[in-house]
Amino acid sequence: MDDKTAHRDLDHHSAEFARDHREIYRDARARCPVLHSDAHGGFHVLTRFADVRAALRNSAALSAGRFRDEEGNLQGGVAIPPNGMRIGIIEMDPPEGTALRALLRPWFSRSAVEARTDRIAELARWVIDGVIAHGRCDAVTDIAMPMPLLLVMDILGLPLDRALNYGSAVLEAVAKKPGSLKGMHWLVADLNDTIERGGYHGAGLVAALLRAEIDGERLPRDLVVELVMMLLFGGGDTTISAICSLMLHLSRNPADRAGLIEDESLLPRAIEEILRLHSPSTGVARTVVEPVEIAGVAFSPGDRVICAVNSANLDEATFKDADRFDLNRPSNPHLSFGSGLHACLGQNLARADIRVLMTEILRRMPDFEIDLDAVEPYGSIPMVYGFNAMPMRFSSGKPSAPTRPAEPVLTTPRFVPAD
């Protein structure tokens, strides 16, 4: 370990870290921006914006890929300790993931997403219709959780009645709850069964992946399932977190809410600012594969490094008044969607998802109030910051339609890849 590294008894899976991480990282950025912990086999943490961005962009020296050690154990990847299974191209380095990323990119381009905001709005209306008459609900389970999961399932062409079951399995795995691996095995088995039975829409992304070829070869079934799981992971938990963080902020800050109600064009700025201030992704790991120096610290092959996105996004050297929500921030180059080769494929979808849903909320339940004493944040935040519960109340209103089906019935055109 380099002598320029500060040693801390830090475990990013602990409740203490979830409670104190902002102060831990603030102190590190000011005193010694590279931390080292002996937990989970030992790892370093990069805390400053410039260093995190440089590491994320240096895929030649810092690998996101998986590998097996001399004992045959699966190592590497974006989590410390490693996930139980690989998460698609998120954990693939070039050239392995390059062709797969090219297959997926047209489905999530800005033009493809913005062309289907009417379909996203159909989902948002269905979600709000489910709670609007009651005057109270839980912002996590009743609003934030169904919206992105239904949207991803619709793009995939998978049955919408599975969305919450799939989502629960994914969220438990992200939080590394006891028994979550069992849920992952169930999800893999159910996806395989659905594909085997042809239980997917012929115009969805699953069908497209099953037809796709790379170098004249069809994608193996297990790879298609892995990519589907990656999209469920990437399209669910972080978007849920951002929706909840924005709703919580607006409940605590009525002036900001009033400003967005008066001028909806400010909503994209609010989304970027909440993504920066309360980064859904707390950080991603990399494995050093070539000698590299970052922040004056020499790293050697085999070293494990966490790029602390939630610290980088609060770096005062990049963001003036970094702890303040500022709708007029002149520049917001936050790293919540990563940077470099592994920048989030679904970032355009996430932004549109949040924008369309929040527009529906601000129009139809503008007086919503979060019960601040009952908000339950995650007890640990190894990879994702979020909430288990967020009770809220609002003036009851009328659903947009006389009856609400058990699952959304969408009538606008389906998502298609951009040319």
C-alpha positions as CSV (number, residue, x, y, z in Angstrom):
1,M,0.0,0.0,0.0
2,D,1.3,3.4,-1.0
3,D,2.1,5.7,2.0
4,K,0.0,8.5,0.4
5,T,-3.1,6.3,1.1
6,A,-5.1,6.8,4.3
7,H,-6.1,3.6,6.0
8,R,-9.6,3.4,7.4
9,D,-11.6,0.6,9.0
10,L,-14.2,1.1,6.3
11,D,-16.8,-1.5,5.2
12,H,-19.1,0.0,2.6
13,H,-21.6,-2.8,3.4
14,S,-22.0,-1.6,7.0
15,A,-24.8,0.4,8.6
16,E,-22.2,2.8,10.0
17,F,-21.0,3.6,6.5
18,A,-24.5,4.1,5.2
19,R,-25.0,6.6,8.1
20,D,-21.6,8.4,7.9
21,H,-20.4,8.1,4.3
22,R,-20.8,11.7,3.4
23,E,-18.7,12.9,6.4
24,I,-16.1,10.1,5.7
25,Y,-15.8,11.2,2.1
26,R,-15.8,14.9,2.9
27,D,-12.9,14.4,5.2
28,A,-11.0,12.2,2.7
29,R,-11.4,14.7,-0.1
30,A,-9.9,17.4,2.1
31,R,-7.1,15.4,3.7
32,C,-6.2,12.3,1.7
33,P,-8.3,11.5,-1.3
34,V,-7.4,7.8,-1.5
35,L,-8.6,5.5,1.3
36,H,-7.6,2.0,1.9
37,S,-9.6,-0.7,3.8
38,D,-8.7,-4.3,4.7
39,A,-12.4,-5.4,4.5
40,H,-13.4,-7.9,1.8
41,G,-9.8,-8.8,0.9
42,G,-8.6,-5.2,0.8
43,F,-9.5,-2.3,-1.5
44,H,-8.8,1.3,-2.2
45,V,-11.4,4.1,-2.6
46,L,-11.1,7.1,-4.9
47,T,-13.0,10.1,-3.5
48,R,-12.3,13.1,-5.7
49,F,-14.2,13.9,-8.9
50,A,-11.1,14.2,-11.1
51,D,-9.7,10.9,-9.9
52,V,-12.9,9.0,-10.1
53,R,-13.6,10.3,-13.7
54,A,-10.0,9.5,-14.7
55,A,-10.3,5.9,-13.4
56,L,-13.7,5.3,-15.0
57,R,-12.3,6.5,-18.4
58,N,-9.1,4.4,-18.1
59,S,-10.4,1.0,-19.1
60,A,-7.0,-0.1,-20.3
61,A,-5.6,0.0,-16.7
62,L,-8.7,-0.5,-14.7
63,S,-10.9,-3.4,-15.7
64,A,-14.6,-3.9,-15.0
65,G,-14.4,-7.5,-16.2
66,R,-14.7,-10.8,-14.3
67,F,-12.0,-13.4,-14.1
68,R,-11.2,-16.6,-12.1
69,D,-8.4,-16.7,-9.6
70,E,-5.9,-19.6,-9.2
71,E,-8.4,-21.5,-7.1
72,G,-11.1,-21.1,-9.7
73,N,-13.1,-18.5,-7.7
74,L,-14.9,-15.8,-9.7
75,Q,-13.3,-12.4,-9.0
76,G,-13.3,-8.8,-10.4
77,G,-16.3,-7.0,-11.6
78,V,-18.1,-3.9,-10.4
79,A,-18.8,-5.1,-6.8
80,I,-16.7,-5.8,-3.7
81,P,-17.0,-8.6,-2.9
82,P,-17.9,-9.9,-6.4
83,N,-21.5,-10.5,-7.4
84,G,-22.7,-14.1,-7.4
85,M,-23.1,-13.9,-11.2
86,R,-21.9,-11.6,-14.0
87,I,-24.0,-8.6,-14.9
88,G,-23.8,-8.5,-18.7
89,I,-21.7,-5.8,-20.4
90,I,-21.4,-3.9,-17.2
91,E,-18.8,-6.5,-16.3
92,M,-17.3,-7.1,-19.7
93,D,-14.2,-5.3,-21.1
94,P,-13.6,-4.7,-24.8
95,P,-13.7,-6.4,-27.2
96,E,-16.1,-8.8,-25.5
97,G,-18.7,-6.3,-24.7
98,T,-18.3,-4.0,-27.7
99,A,-20.5,-5.8,-30.1
100,L,-23.2,-6.5,-27.5
101,R,-23.2,-2.8,-26.6
102,A,-23.7,-1.9,-30.2
103,L,-26.7,-4.2,-30.4
104,L,-28.4,-2.6,-27.4
105,R,-27.4,1.1,-28.0
106,P,-30.1,1.9,-30.6
107,W,-32.9,0.8,-28.3
108,F,-31.8,3.4,-25.6
109,S,-30.6,6.3,-27.8
110,R,-32.1,9.7,-27.0
111,S,-34.1,9.7,-30.2
112,A,-35.5,6.2,-29.5
113,V,-36.5,7.2,-26.0
114,E,-37.9,10.6,-26.8
115,A,-40.0,9.2,-29.6
116,R,-41.9,7.1,-27.1
117,T,-42.6,9.5,-24.2
118,D,-46.3,9.0,-24.9
119,R,-45.9,5.4,-24.1
120,I,-44.0,6.2,-20.9
121,A,-46.8,8.6,-20.0
122,E,-49.3,5.8,-20.4
123,L,-47.4,3.9,-17.7
124,A,-47.1,6.9,-15.5
125,R,-50.9,7.5,-15.6
126,W,-51.6,3.8,-14.8
127,V,-49.2,4.0,-11.8
128,I,-50.8,7.3,-10.4
129,D,-54.3,6.0,-11.1
130,G,-53.6,3.2,-8.7
131,V,-53.2,5.6,-5.8
132,I,-54.8,8.9,-6.6
133,A,-58.2,8.2,-5.1
134,H,-56.8,7.0,-1.8
135,G,-55.0,10.2,-0.7
136,R,-52.1,8.2,0.7
137,C,-49.6,5.6,-0.4
138,D,-46.0,4.6,-0.1
139,A,-43.8,6.5,-2.6
140,V,-41.4,3.6,-2.9
141,T,-43.6,0.5,-3.4
142,D,-46.6,2.2,-5.0
143,I,-45.0,4.8,-7.3
144,A,-41.2,4.7,-7.7
145,M,-40.8,0.9,-7.9
146,P,-43.5,0.0,-10.4
147,M,-42.7,2.7,-12.9
148,P,-39.1,1.9,-14.1
149,L,-39.7,-1.9,-13.8
150,L,-42.8,-1.8,-15.9
151,L,-41.0,0.4,-18.5
152,V,-38.0,-1.9,-18.8
153,M,-40.3,-5.0,-19.0
154,D,-42.3,-3.3,-21.7
155,I,-39.2,-2.6,-23.8
156,L,-38.0,-6.1,-23.3
157,G,-41.4,-7.4,-24.4
158,L,-41.8,-9.5,-21.2
159,P,-45.2,-10.0,-19.4
160,L,-45.9,-6.9,-17.3
161,D,-47.5,-9.0,-14.6
162,R,-44.0,-10.3,-13.7
163,A,-42.5,-6.8,-13.2
164,L,-42.8,-6.5,-9.4
165,N,-41.7,-10.1,-8.8
166,Y,-38.7,-9.6,-11.0
167,G,-38.0,-6.2,-9.5
168,S,-38.1,-7.6,-5.9
169,A,-35.6,-10.3,-6.8
170,V,-33.3,-7.7,-8.4
171,L,-33.5,-5.2,-5.5
172,E,-32.8,-7.8,-2.9
173,A,-29.7,-8.9,-4.8
174,V,-28.5,-5.3,-5.1
175,A,-28.9,-4.9,-1.4
176,K,-27.2,-8.3,-0.9
177,K,-30.0,-9.4,1.5
178,P,-29.8,-12.9,2.9
179,G,-31.3,-15.4,0.6
180,S,-31.1,-13.0,-2.4
181,L,-29.1,-15.5,-4.5
182,K,-32.1,-17.8,-4.4
183,G,-34.2,-15.1,-5.9
184,M,-31.6,-14.7,-8.7
185,H,-31.7,-18.4,-9.5
186,W,-35.5,-18.2,-9.6
187,L,-35.4,-15.2,-11.9
188,V,-32.9,-17.0,-14.3
189,A,-35.1,-20.1,-14.3
190,D,-38.3,-18.1,-15.0
191,L,-36.6,-16.1,-17.8
192,N,-35.4,-19.3,-19.4
193,D,-38.9,-20.8,-19.1
194,T,-40.5,-17.7,-20.6
195,I,-38.1,-17.7,-23.6
196,E,-38.6,-21.5,-24.0
197,R,-42.4,-21.0,-24.2
198,G,-42.1,-18.0,-26.5
199,G,-43.8,-15.9,-23.8
200,Y,-42.4,-12.6,-25.0
201,H,-43.6,-10.0,-27.5
202,G,-42.2,-10.5,-31.0
203,A,-41.4,-6.8,-31.3
204,G,-39.6,-6.5,-28.0
205,L,-35.9,-6.4,-27.2
206,V,-35.8,-10.0,-26.0
207,A,-37.0,-11.2,-29.4
208,A,-34.5,-8.9,-31.1
209,L,-31.6,-10.4,-29.0
210,L,-32.7,-13.9,-29.8
211,R,-32.6,-13.0,-33.5
212,A,-29.3,-11.1,-33.3
213,E,-26.1,-12.4,-34.7
214,I,-22.5,-11.5,-34.0
215,D,-19.9,-12.7,-36.5
216,G,-22.6,-14.9,-38.1
217,E,-23.5,-16.6,-34.8
218,R,-26.7,-16.3,-32.8
219,L,-26.4,-15.2,-29.2
220,P,-26.4,-18.1,-26.7
221,R,-29.6,-18.4,-24.6
222,D,-27.8,-17.9,-21.4
223,L,-26.2,-14.7,-22.7
224,V,-29.6,-13.3,-23.7
225,V,-30.9,-14.1,-20.2
226,E,-27.8,-12.4,-18.7
227,L,-28.4,-9.2,-20.7
228,V,-32.1,-9.2,-19.7
229,M,-31.0,-9.4,-16.1
230,M,-28.5,-6.6,-16.6
231,L,-31.2,-4.4,-18.0
232,L,-33.5,-5.2,-15.0
233,F,-30.6,-4.3,-12.6
234,G,-29.6,-1.2,-14.4
235,G,-33.1,0.0,-15.2
236,G,-34.7,-0.5,-11.8
237,D,-32.9,0.2,-8.6
238,T,-31.1,3.4,-9.5
239,T,-34.1,5.0,-11.1
240,I,-36.3,4.1,-8.2
241,S,-33.8,5.8,-5.9
242,A,-33.7,9.0,-8.0
243,I,-37.5,9.2,-8.1
244,C,-37.7,8.8,-4.3
245,S,-34.9,11.3,-3.6
246,L,-36.5,13.9,-5.8
247,M,-39.9,13.5,-4.2
248,L,-38.3,13.7,-0.7
249,H,-36.4,16.8,-1.6
250,L,-39.5,18.5,-3.0
251,S,-41.5,17.6,0.1
252,R,-38.9,19.1,2.3
253,N,-38.4,22.2,0.1
254,P,-41.8,23.6,-1.0
255,A,-40.3,26.5,-2.8
256,D,-38.5,24.2,-5.2
257,R,-41.7,22.2,-5.8
258,A,-43.6,25.4,-6.4
259,G,-41.0,26.5,-8.9
260,L,-41.3,23.2,-10.9
261,I,-45.1,23.4,-10.8
262,E,-45.0,26.9,-12.2
263,D,-42.3,26.1,-14.8
264,E,-42.1,22.4,-15.9
265,S,-39.2,23.2,-18.2
266,L,-37.0,23.3,-15.0
267,L,-37.6,19.6,-14.3
268,P,-34.7,18.3,-16.3
269,R,-32.4,20.6,-14.3
270,A,-33.9,19.3,-11.1
271,I,-33.4,15.7,-12.2
272,E,-29.7,16.3,-12.9
273,E,-29.2,18.1,-9.6
274,I,-30.9,15.3,-7.6
275,L,-28.8,12.7,-9.4
276,R,-25.7,14.6,-8.4
277,L,-26.7,15.5,-4.8
278,H,-28.1,12.0,-3.9
279,S,-26.3,9.8,-6.4
280,P,-28.3,6.5,-6.8
281,S,-25.1,4.6,-7.6
282,T,-22.8,4.9,-4.6
283,G,-19.8,3.6,-6.5
284,V,-18.4,0.9,-8.8
285,A,-15.3,-1.3,-8.4
286,R,-12.5,-1.8,-10.9
287,T,-9.5,-4.2,-10.9
288,V,-6.1,-2.8,-11.8
289,V,-4.6,-4.7,-14.7
290,E,-1.7,-2.4,-15.6
291,P,0.4,-0.3,-13.3
292,V,-1.2,3.1,-12.9
293,E,-0.9,6.2,-10.8
294,I,-3.9,8.1,-9.5
295,A,-3.8,11.0,-7.1
296,G,-0.2,10.3,-6.5
297,V,-0.8,6.7,-5.5
298,A,0.8,3.9,-7.4
299,F,-1.6,1.0,-8.1
300,S,-0.4,-2.5,-9.1
301,P,-2.1,-5.2,-11.1
302,G,-4.6,-7.1,-8.9
303,D,-5.4,-4.1,-6.7
304,R,-9.2,-3.5,-6.2
305,V,-10.4,0.1,-6.4
306,I,-13.9,1.6,-5.7
307,C,-14.7,4.7,-7.7
308,A,-16.9,6.5,-5.2
309,V,-19.4,8.2,-7.4
310,N,-21.3,9.6,-4.5
311,S,-18.2,11.3,-3.2
312,A,-17.1,12.6,-6.6
313,N,-20.5,14.2,-7.1
314,L,-20.0,16.3,-4.0
315,D,-16.5,17.5,-4.7
316,E,-16.3,21.2,-4.0
317,A,-13.4,21.5,-6.4
318,T,-15.9,20.7,-9.2
319,F,-19.3,21.7,-7.8
320,K,-19.5,25.1,-6.0
321,D,-21.8,24.8,-2.9
322,A,-21.8,21.0,-3.6
323,D,-24.2,20.2,-0.7
324,R,-26.8,22.6,-2.0
325,F,-29.6,21.8,-4.5
326,D,-29.2,24.5,-7.1
327,L,-31.6,24.7,-10.1
328,N,-29.4,27.4,-11.6
329,R,-26.2,25.4,-11.4
330,P,-24.3,26.5,-14.6
331,S,-22.6,23.2,-15.1
332,N,-23.4,19.7,-13.8
333,P,-21.0,17.1,-15.2
334,H,-22.0,14.6,-12.5
335,L,-20.9,11.0,-12.7
336,S,-24.1,9.2,-11.6
337,F,-24.3,7.5,-15.0
338,G,-20.6,6.7,-15.0
339,S,-18.1,7.8,-17.7
340,G,-16.0,6.3,-20.5
341,L,-16.7,3.0,-22.1
342,H,-19.0,1.8,-19.4
343,A,-21.2,4.9,-19.2
344,C,-24.8,3.8,-18.5
345,L,-26.6,2.7,-21.7
346,G,-29.9,3.5,-20.1
347,Q,-29.3,7.0,-19.0
348,N,-31.6,8.6,-21.6
349,L,-34.4,6.2,-20.6
350,A,-33.8,6.9,-16.9
351,R,-34.0,10.7,-17.4
352,A,-37.2,10.4,-19.5
353,D,-38.8,8.0,-17.0
354,I,-38.2,10.3,-14.0
355,R,-39.3,13.4,-16.0
356,V,-42.5,12.0,-17.3
357,L,-43.5,10.4,-13.9
358,M,-42.7,13.6,-12.0
359,T,-44.7,15.7,-14.4
360,E,-47.7,13.4,-13.7
361,I,-47.2,13.7,-10.0
362,L,-46.8,17.5,-9.9
363,R,-49.9,17.9,-12.1
364,R,-52.2,15.4,-10.3
365,M,-51.0,15.4,-6.7
366,P,-49.1,18.7,-6.3
367,D,-49.6,18.9,-2.6
368,F,-48.0,15.6,-1.7
369,E,-46.3,15.4,1.6
370,I,-43.8,12.8,2.7
371,D,-44.1,11.6,6.3
372,L,-40.5,12.5,7.1
373,D,-40.4,10.6,10.4
374,A,-41.4,7.4,8.7
375,V,-38.9,7.5,5.8
376,E,-36.8,4.3,5.9
377,P,-33.5,4.5,3.9
378,Y,-31.5,1.5,3.0
379,G,-29.6,0.1,6.0
380,S,-26.6,-0.5,3.8
381,I,-25.5,1.1,0.6
382,P,-22.7,-1.0,-1.0
383,M,-23.7,-0.1,-4.5
384,V,-27.0,1.7,-4.5
385,Y,-28.5,4.4,-2.2
386,G,-32.2,4.2,-1.8
387,F,-35.2,3.7,0.4
388,N,-37.3,0.8,1.8
389,A,-40.3,2.9,2.7
390,M,-41.5,6.5,2.2
391,P,-45.2,7.0,3.3
392,M,-46.9,10.0,1.7
393,R,-50.3,11.7,1.7
394,F,-52.0,14.1,-0.8
395,S,-55.4,15.4,-1.7
396,S,-57.3,12.6,-3.3
397,G,-58.3,12.9,-6.9
398,K,-60.0,11.0,-9.8
399,P,-58.3,8.3,-11.9
400,S,-57.8,9.2,-15.5
401,A,-60.1,6.3,-16.6
402,P,-63.3,4.8,-15.2
403,T,-61.6,1.4,-14.6
404,R,-58.0,0.4,-14.1
405,P,-56.8,-3.0,-15.4
406,A,-54.6,-5.1,-13.2
407,E,-51.7,-4.4,-15.6
408,P,-51.2,-1.5,-17.9
409,V,-52.8,-1.8,-21.3
410,L,-50.7,0.3,-23.6
411,T,-52.1,1.6,-26.9
412,T,-49.3,3.9,-28.2
413,P,-46.5,2.5,-30.4
414,R,-43.9,0.2,-28.8
415,F,-40.3,1.1,-28.4
416,V,-38.2,0.4,-31.4
417,P,-34.4,0.9,-32.0
418,A,-33.3,4.1,-33.6
419,D,-32.0,3.9,-37.1
